[in-house]
Amino acid sequence: QVQLVESGGGLVQPGGSLRLSCAASGFTFSSARMFWYRQAPGKERELVAHITSGGGITNYADSVKGRFTISRDNAKNTVDLQMNTLKPEDTAVYYCSALATKAWNTLRYWGQGTQVTVSS
């Protein structure tokens, strides 16, 4: 069974930092593209960061570029999101996601989501 288990969310003051972690199992993690998405109340889910299977290429939303860093450890089947200089507008539920290809199918998997609240 495919699982994406997230941790690290919580309450932080503006300007602070949090590190989110996602532990993956049930698929070939080293061949999968990994993503972090977020969704604020009343808003559509948006892509925050992406990392290629080998970790060589990363992409970020303009709103987080320079503040967030996505990384992965293929030996541990984990992907992290380091969030620095947090702003109130970063408040959202953050989701870990995987894009895994098997045979003719490309499947999207989602974690359960973890709440990040940035408030003074």
Buried (B, 14 or more C-beta within 10 A) or exposed (E): EEEBBBEBBEEBEEEEEBEBBBBBEEBEBEEBBBBBBBBBEEEEBEEBBBBEBEBEEBEBBEEBEEBBBBBBEBEEBBBBBBBBEBEEEBBBBBBBBBBBBEEEEEEEBBBEBBEBBBEE
